Amino acid sequence: MDTTGSSGSAPNDASPTRKQWKWTALASMASYIDAGSIVAAAAGLPLWEAFLGLDSTVVGLLTAFSSNAISAAIGALIGGRLGDKFGRKRIYAWDLLVFAFGILWIVFAMNLPMLFIGYVIVGLAVGADLPTSLALIAEFSPGRSRGRLIGVAQVAWSLGPMVTLLLAFALAPLGLLGVRIVFAHLFVVALVTWYLRRGMVESAHWQQARQAALDSGNPLAAGRLRDVFTGRNLRALVFTGGLYALWNTVAGTNGAFLPYILQHTGNVDQATSVAIQAFNYLLTMLAVALVFMPMADGGRRKPLFAFGAVLQIAAFGCFVFLPIGVGVAIANVALFGIGAAFAGESFYKLWSQEMFPTMLRGTAQGITFAFARIVLGIWSFLVPLMIASSFGLAGMAAIMMGMLVLFAVIGLFGMPDSAGRSLQALEQELSTSGTAESVDSDREIKGAE
């Protein structure tokens, strides 16, 4: 018997149903096309550079405004907010068509304006999809399986790049034509996913929260933007936003620039550099599926996070202290790939659902995602310049090591006690805390008077 109902909610201790696994897979395709589009751009960057005669400044700007950074940030701000106000389904039902349209501009690009337009449209679409899709997964997941189902999104986030890079590797002899075919595969994936998503329904949590707001007689008070920037919501925003900005700057650099770095500083050819990057995502995917997903809903989040952080710090120590080459690159991606599965985007995605109320969940994640991608966009503009300067890869890697150390400290000391608890219980705790803070604030005002 299907206990999920038509909207997919389930008891906290229930096992995920077949329908929930299917909907999770479809919602997780947002991560597939997001990461897939990032590494497709990375694999093709040296070829676009040669074909269009781009200098390092233009390469940095193109990457900064791609789905890896600024355009995705803008899309997340818009999509996350609209998903809270009008429902998750209205966003994820249509944004993939926008994504497909943007991909066509890249596939047929013959000049820099066409390529730039395609990158921006693709970024806007994937940015809009991610906050709503992740909120949807969390909202139909049983509390004791939420980490496991969110982990599926991270598996998709690794599968997309791996498939994309393997295609790029196989098609490397075709040069730029091969890159165009790689992007075309994302066009097909987006259309198929859009078609299959039409059978999904609206989030039960969102419907209930919206109805409660209507019944209160003041529906505008539910999910007010200003509420994100007050009390416990603000603390959660700073925690998740800061954590993700630090980690994503490092991961985004590897995702968008690793083939470029290897070819410009290590004399590694196109096919080999793409294969090395694919190995990174294979390791992450396996580590998420075999370790993170079974452990994410229990009491072992802290040691899992700590171990992953140490591995990632060591990964960039390889670039700081060892001469760049194939062996060092493999060591970097092996350590970072496994470490990122244990302490990286998986936890950011999970905590972003657990630390905010339903009517602000997409909005908050859109803000933190946008902040992190804008930081990455600024950093991406500087990466080619740093590599070409006397500062070099070692200096840049040392900065990224520092980012990962700070990421580890913030994550370990700010980690919420939310494993295995239902969203209803977590939201009730938020509501109680918010009421107490409001009372304390009133007392302070009266005392001042």
C-alpha positions as CSV (number, residue, x, y, z in Angstrom):
1,M,0.0,0.0,0.0
2,D,1.3,3.5,-0.9
3,T,1.4,5.5,2.3
4,T,2.7,8.6,0.6
5,G,-0.6,9.9,-0.7
6,S,-0.9,11.9,-3.9
7,S,1.5,14.5,-2.7
8,G,4.3,12.3,-1.5
9,S,4.4,13.0,2.3
10,A,5.3,10.1,4.5
11,P,5.7,9.2,8.2
12,N,9.0,10.1,9.7
13,D,10.2,6.5,10.2
14,A,8.8,5.1,6.9
15,S,11.1,3.8,4.2
16,P,11.0,5.7,0.9
17,T,8.5,4.3,-1.5
18,R,9.0,3.5,-5.1
19,K,7.2,6.8,-6.0
20,Q,9.5,8.8,-3.8
21,W,12.6,7.3,-5.2
22,K,11.3,8.0,-8.7
23,W,10.5,11.6,-7.9
24,T,13.8,12.0,-6.2
25,A,15.6,10.8,-9.3
26,L,13.6,13.3,-11.5
27,A,14.1,16.2,-9.2
28,S,17.8,15.3,-8.9
29,M,18.3,15.8,-12.6
30,A,18.6,19.5,-11.8
31,S,22.0,18.6,-10.3
32,Y,22.9,16.4,-13.3
33,I,22.4,19.2,-15.8
34,D,23.9,21.9,-13.5
35,A,27.2,20.1,-12.9
36,G,27.1,18.6,-16.4
37,S,26.9,22.0,-18.0
38,I,29.7,23.3,-15.8
39,V,32.2,20.6,-16.8
40,A,31.1,20.6,-20.4
41,A,32.1,24.2,-20.5
42,A,35.4,23.4,-18.7
43,A,36.2,20.6,-21.1
44,G,35.6,22.9,-24.1
45,L,37.2,26.0,-22.7
46,P,40.7,25.5,-24.3
47,L,39.0,24.7,-27.6
48,W,36.7,27.7,-27.5
49,E,39.7,29.8,-26.5
50,A,41.6,28.6,-29.6
51,F,38.6,28.7,-32.0
52,L,37.5,32.2,-31.1
53,G,40.9,33.6,-30.2
54,L,40.0,34.5,-26.6
55,D,42.5,36.1,-24.2
56,S,42.7,35.2,-20.5
57,T,40.4,38.2,-19.5
58,V,37.6,37.0,-21.8
59,V,38.0,33.4,-20.7
60,G,37.6,34.6,-17.1
61,L,34.5,36.7,-17.9
62,L,32.9,33.9,-19.9
63,T,33.4,31.5,-17.0
64,A,32.2,34.1,-14.4
65,F,28.9,34.5,-16.2
66,S,28.3,30.8,-16.9
67,S,26.2,28.2,-15.1
68,N,29.2,27.9,-12.7
69,A,28.7,31.3,-11.3
70,I,26.8,34.6,-11.8
71,S,24.0,33.7,-14.1
72,A,23.1,30.7,-12.0
73,A,23.2,32.9,-8.9
74,I,20.6,35.2,-10.5
75,G,18.5,32.2,-11.5
76,A,18.6,30.8,-8.0
77,L,17.5,34.1,-6.4
78,I,14.5,34.3,-8.8
79,G,13.6,30.6,-8.8
80,G,13.9,30.1,-5.0
81,R,11.7,33.0,-4.2
82,L,9.0,32.2,-6.8
83,G,9.0,28.5,-5.6
84,D,8.1,29.6,-2.1
85,K,5.5,32.1,-3.3
86,F,3.8,30.1,-6.0
87,G,4.8,26.5,-5.5
88,R,7.6,24.2,-6.4
89,K,5.9,22.6,-9.5
90,R,5.5,25.9,-11.3
91,I,9.2,26.3,-11.4
92,Y,10.5,22.8,-12.1
93,A,7.8,22.3,-14.8
94,W,9.2,24.9,-17.1
95,D,12.8,25.8,-16.4
96,L,14.2,22.9,-18.2
97,L,12.7,24.2,-21.5
98,V,14.6,27.4,-20.9
99,F,17.8,25.4,-20.2
100,A,17.3,23.5,-23.5
101,F,16.9,26.7,-25.4
102,G,20.2,28.0,-23.9
103,I,22.0,24.8,-24.8
104,L,21.1,25.3,-28.5
105,W,22.9,28.7,-28.5
106,I,26.1,26.9,-27.3
107,V,25.7,24.0,-29.7
108,F,25.5,26.3,-32.7
109,A,27.8,29.1,-31.4
110,M,30.0,30.6,-34.1
111,N,31.1,33.7,-32.3
112,L,31.6,35.0,-28.8
113,P,28.2,36.7,-28.4
114,M,26.3,33.4,-29.2
115,L,28.5,31.5,-26.8
116,F,28.0,34.1,-24.1
117,I,24.2,34.2,-24.5
118,G,24.0,30.4,-24.3
119,Y,26.1,30.3,-21.1
120,V,23.9,33.0,-19.5
121,I,20.6,31.4,-20.4
122,V,21.8,27.9,-19.2
123,G,23.0,29.4,-15.9
124,L,19.7,31.2,-15.3
125,A,17.7,28.0,-15.8
126,V,19.8,25.6,-13.7
127,G,20.0,28.2,-10.9
128,A,16.2,28.5,-10.9
129,D,15.7,24.7,-10.8
130,L,18.1,23.7,-8.0
131,P,16.5,25.4,-4.9
132,T,13.0,24.3,-5.8
133,S,14.0,20.7,-6.8
134,L,16.0,20.2,-3.5
135,A,13.2,21.6,-1.4
136,L,10.8,19.2,-3.1
137,I,13.0,16.2,-2.4
138,A,13.3,17.2,1.3
139,E,9.6,17.8,1.6
140,F,8.4,14.4,0.4
141,S,11.2,12.5,2.2
142,P,10.6,10.7,5.5
143,G,12.8,12.3,8.2
144,R,14.9,9.3,8.7
145,S,15.6,9.0,5.0
146,R,16.0,12.6,4.1
147,G,19.8,12.5,3.9
148,R,19.6,9.4,1.8
149,L,17.3,11.0,-0.7
150,I,19.2,14.3,-0.8
151,G,22.3,12.1,-1.4
152,V,20.7,11.0,-4.7
153,A,20.9,14.6,-5.9
154,Q,24.6,14.5,-5.1
155,V,25.0,11.3,-7.0
156,A,23.4,13.0,-10.0
157,W,25.7,16.0,-9.5
158,S,28.6,13.6,-10.0
159,L,27.0,11.4,-12.7
160,G,26.3,14.4,-14.9
161,P,29.9,15.5,-15.0
162,M,31.2,12.0,-15.3
163,V,29.0,11.2,-18.3
164,T,29.8,14.6,-19.8
165,L,33.5,14.2,-19.4
166,L,33.6,10.6,-20.7
167,L,31.8,11.8,-23.8
168,A,34.3,14.7,-24.1
169,F,37.1,12.1,-23.8
170,A,35.7,9.8,-26.4
171,L,35.0,12.8,-28.7
172,A,38.3,14.6,-28.1
173,P,39.6,13.7,-31.6
174,L,36.7,15.7,-33.1
175,G,37.9,18.9,-31.5
176,L,35.3,21.6,-31.1
177,L,32.7,19.4,-32.9
178,G,33.0,16.9,-30.0
179,V,32.3,19.7,-27.5
180,R,29.2,20.7,-29.4
181,I,28.0,17.1,-29.3
182,V,28.6,17.0,-25.5
183,F,26.4,20.0,-25.0
184,A,23.8,18.4,-27.3
185,H,23.5,15.4,-25.0
186,L,22.5,17.8,-22.2
187,F,19.8,19.2,-24.5
188,V,18.3,15.7,-24.9
189,V,18.5,15.0,-21.2
190,A,16.7,18.2,-20.3
191,L,13.8,17.5,-22.7
192,V,13.4,13.9,-21.5
193,T,13.5,15.0,-17.9
194,W,10.9,17.8,-18.6
195,Y,8.6,15.3,-20.1
196,L,8.9,12.8,-17.2
197,R,8.4,15.5,-14.6
198,R,5.0,16.4,-15.9
199,G,3.6,13.5,-13.7
200,M,5.0,15.0,-10.5
201,V,2.6,16.9,-8.1
202,E,3.0,19.8,-5.8
203,S,4.8,19.5,-2.5
204,A,2.4,18.5,0.4
205,H,4.5,20.6,2.9
206,W,4.2,23.7,0.7
207,Q,0.5,23.2,0.2
208,Q,-0.1,22.8,3.9
209,A,2.0,25.8,4.8
210,R,0.2,27.9,2.2
211,Q,-3.2,26.8,3.4
212,A,-2.2,27.6,7.0
213,A,-1.2,31.1,5.9
214,L,-4.6,31.5,4.1
215,D,-6.5,30.3,7.1
216,S,-4.7,32.7,9.3
217,G,-6.3,35.6,7.5
218,N,-2.9,37.2,6.8
219,P,-1.3,35.1,3.9
220,L,1.2,37.8,3.2
221,A,2.8,37.3,6.6
222,A,3.9,33.8,5.6
223,G,7.3,33.6,4.0
224,R,8.0,37.3,4.1
225,L,11.4,38.1,2.6
226,R,12.4,40.1,5.7
227,D,11.9,37.1,7.9
228,V,14.9,35.4,6.3
229,F,17.1,38.2,7.7
230,T,16.0,37.9,11.3
231,G,16.8,35.7,14.3
232,R,17.5,32.1,13.8
233,N,16.8,32.3,10.1
234,L,19.6,34.9,9.7
235,R,22.0,32.7,11.7
236,A,21.2,29.7,9.4
237,L,21.6,31.9,6.4
238,V,25.1,33.1,7.4
239,F,26.1,29.5,8.3
240,T,24.9,27.8,5.1
241,G,25.9,30.7,2.9
242,G,29.4,31.1,4.3
243,L,30.0,27.3,4.4
244,Y,28.9,26.9,0.8
245,A,30.7,29.9,-0.6
246,L,34.0,28.6,0.8
247,W,33.6,25.1,-0.4
248,N,32.0,26.0,-3.8
249,T,34.8,28.4,-4.7
250,V,37.3,25.5,-4.4
251,A,35.0,22.9,-6.1
252,G,34.0,25.3,-8.8
253,T,37.6,26.1,-9.6
254,N,38.3,22.4,-10.1
255,G,35.1,21.9,-12.0
256,A,35.5,24.8,-14.4
257,F,39.3,25.0,-14.7
258,L,41.0,21.7,-14.1
259,P,41.5,20.8,-17.8
260,Y,42.6,24.4,-18.4
261,I,45.0,24.3,-15.5
262,L,46.5,20.9,-16.5
263,Q,47.0,22.0,-20.1
264,H,48.5,25.4,-19.2
265,T,50.7,24.5,-16.3
266,G,51.3,20.7,-16.6
267,N,51.6,20.2,-20.3
268,V,48.8,17.6,-20.1
269,D,46.9,16.9,-23.3
270,Q,43.1,17.5,-23.7
271,A,42.0,13.8,-23.6
272,T,44.1,13.0,-20.5
273,S,43.0,16.1,-18.6
274,V,39.4,15.3,-19.2
275,A,39.9,11.7,-18.1
276,I,41.5,12.8,-14.9
277,Q,38.6,15.1,-14.1
278,A,36.1,12.3,-14.9
279,F,37.9,10.1,-12.3
280,N,37.2,12.8,-9.7
281,Y,33.5,12.6,-10.2
282,L,33.5,8.8,-10.3
283,L,35.0,8.7,-6.9
284,T,32.6,11.3,-5.5
285,M,29.6,9.4,-6.9
286,L,30.7,6.1,-5.4
287,A,31.6,7.6,-2.0
288,V,28.2,9.4,-1.8
289,A,26.3,6.3,-2.6
290,L,28.3,3.9,-0.5
291,V,29.1,6.0,2.6
292,F,27.3,9.4,2.8
293,M,23.8,8.1,2.0
294,P,23.9,5.3,4.6
295,M,25.4,7.5,7.3
296,A,23.7,10.9,6.7
297,D,20.6,10.2,8.7
298,G,22.3,8.9,11.9
299,G,24.5,10.3,14.6
300,R,27.8,10.2,12.7
301,R,27.6,13.4,10.7
302,K,30.4,15.2,12.6
303,P,33.2,12.5,12.1
304,L,32.1,12.1,8.5
305,F,32.4,15.8,7.9
306,A,35.7,16.1,9.7
307,F,37.3,13.2,7.7
308,G,36.1,14.7,4.4
309,A,37.4,18.1,5.2
310,V,40.9,16.8,6.0
311,L,41.0,14.9,2.7
312,Q,40.1,18.0,0.7
313,I,42.7,20.1,2.5
314,A,45.3,17.5,1.7
315,A,44.2,17.5,-2.0
316,F,45.2,21.1,-2.5
317,G,48.4,20.6,-0.5
318,C,49.4,18.4,-3.5
319,F,49.3,21.5,-5.8
320,V,51.1,23.7,-3.2
321,F,54.0,21.4,-2.4
322,L,54.5,19.2,-5.5
323,P,55.3,19.9,-9.2
324,I,52.2,19.7,-11.3
325,G,51.8,16.7,-13.5
326,V,49.6,13.7,-14.2
327,G,50.4,11.9,-10.9
328,V,49.9,15.0,-8.8
329,A,46.6,15.8,-10.6
330,I,45.4,12.2,-9.9
331,A,46.3,12.6,-6.2
332,N,44.4,15.9,-6.1
333,V,41.2,14.6,-7.7
334,A,41.3,11.3,-5.6
335,L,41.5,13.1,-2.3
336,F,39.2,15.9,-3.3
337,G,36.6,13.6,-4.9
338,I,36.3,11.3,-1.9
339,G,36.5,14.2,0.6
340,A,33.8,16.2,-1.2
341,A,31.4,13.3,-0.9
342,F,31.8,13.3,2.9
343,A,32.0,17.1,3.5
344,G,30.8,19.3,0.7
345,E,27.7,20.1,-1.2
346,S,25.8,17.1,0.1
347,F,25.7,18.6,3.6
348,Y,25.0,22.1,2.3
349,K,22.0,20.8,0.4
350,L,20.8,18.8,3.4
351,W,21.2,21.6,6.0
352,S,19.5,24.1,3.7
353,Q,16.3,22.1,3.9
354,E,16.5,21.4,7.6
355,M,17.3,24.9,8.9
356,F,14.6,27.0,7.3
357,P,10.7,26.9,7.4
358,T,8.8,25.7,4.4
359,M,7.7,29.1,3.1
360,L,11.3,30.4,3.2
361,R,13.2,27.2,2.2
362,G,13.6,28.0,-1.4
363,T,14.2,31.7,-0.8
364,A,16.9,31.1,1.7
365,Q,18.7,28.5,-0.5
366,G,18.4,30.8,-3.5
367,I,20.1,33.5,-1.5
368,T,23.0,31.3,-0.2
369,F,23.4,29.6,-3.6
370,A,23.5,33.0,-5.3
371,F,26.0,34.4,-2.8
372,A,28.3,31.4,-3.3
373,R,28.1,31.5,-7.1
374,I,28.7,35.3,-7.2
375,V,31.8,34.8,-5.1
376,L,32.9,32.0,-7.4
377,G,32.2,34.2,-10.4
378,I,34.5,36.9,-9.1
379,W,37.1,34.3,-8.3
380,S,36.7,32.7,-11.7
381,F,37.6,36.0,-13.4
382,L,40.9,36.0,-11.5
383,V,41.9,32.3,-12.0
384,P,43.4,32.6,-15.5
385,L,45.1,35.8,-14.5
386,M,46.7,34.2,-11.4
387,I,47.8,31.1,-13.3
388,A,49.4,33.3,-16.0
389,S,51.2,35.5,-13.4
390,S,54.1,34.9,-11.1
391,F,51.6,34.0,-8.4
392,G,51.0,30.7,-10.2
393,L,49.0,27.6,-9.4
394,A,50.8,27.0,-6.1
395,G,49.9,30.4,-4.7
396,M,46.3,30.0,-5.8
397,A,46.1,26.5,-4.3
398,A,47.4,27.8,-1.0
399,I,44.5,30.3,-0.8
400,M,42.1,27.4,-1.6
401,M,43.6,25.4,1.2
402,G,42.9,28.2,3.6
403,M,39.3,28.4,2.4
404,L,38.9,24.7,3.1
405,V,40.4,25.0,6.6
406,L,37.9,27.8,7.4
407,F,35.1,25.7,5.8
408,A,36.0,22.8,8.2
409,V,36.0,25.0,11.3
410,I,32.6,26.6,10.4
411,G,31.0,23.2,9.6
412,L,32.2,21.4,12.7
413,F,31.2,24.1,15.1
414,G,28.0,25.2,13.4
415,M,26.5,21.8,12.5
416,P,22.8,21.6,13.5
417,D,21.4,18.7,15.5
418,S,18.8,17.8,12.9
419,A,19.7,14.2,11.7
420,G,16.7,11.9,11.4
421,R,14.1,14.5,12.6
422,S,11.0,15.3,10.6
423,L,10.7,18.7,8.9
424,Q,7.5,19.3,11.0
425,A,9.5,18.9,14.2
426,L,12.3,21.1,13.0
427,E,9.8,23.7,11.8
428,Q,8.0,23.6,15.2
429,E,11.3,24.2,16.9
430,L,12.0,27.2,14.6
431,S,8.6,28.6,15.3
432,T,9.0,28.2,19.1
433,S,12.5,29.8,18.9
434,G,11.2,32.6,16.7
435,T,8.4,33.4,19.2
436,A,10.9,33.4,22.1
437,E,13.2,35.7,20.3
438,S,10.3,38.0,19.5
439,V,9.3,38.2,23.2
440,D,12.9,38.9,24.2
441,S,13.1,41.6,21.6
442,D,9.9,43.2,23.0
443,R,11.3,43.1,26.5
444,E,14.5,44.8,25.4
445,I,12.5,47.6,23.7
446,K,10.3,48.1,26.8
447,G,13.4,48.1,29.0
448,A,15.0,50.7,26.9
449,E,11.9,52.8,27.2
